[in-house]
Amino acid sequence: MSSPDPRSVDPGEIEPIGATIAVAFTGAAIGLVGAAVSFVAVDFGVALIGVGVVVALSSPLAYVRMKRLRGG
């Protein structure tokens, strides 16, 4: 699958560890946004922090589980 954009990435080129890092970074970003929002709307900010923590921590756990299932 070739794209005219040289910066585009084929999904098959993404290694599992790269995807893990991307998802963990996304979780951290959600948590930071939640921390900033918590100054204005405390409940919503705390909820975003919780979601960010869950996303950031579930990514490495999913990677370890996948490696065990593949036998690597």
Buried (B, 14 or more C-beta within 10 A) or exposed (E): EEEEEEEEEEEEEEEEEEBBBEBBEBBBEBBEBBBEBBEEEEEEBBBBBEBBBEBBEBBBEBBEEEEEEEEE
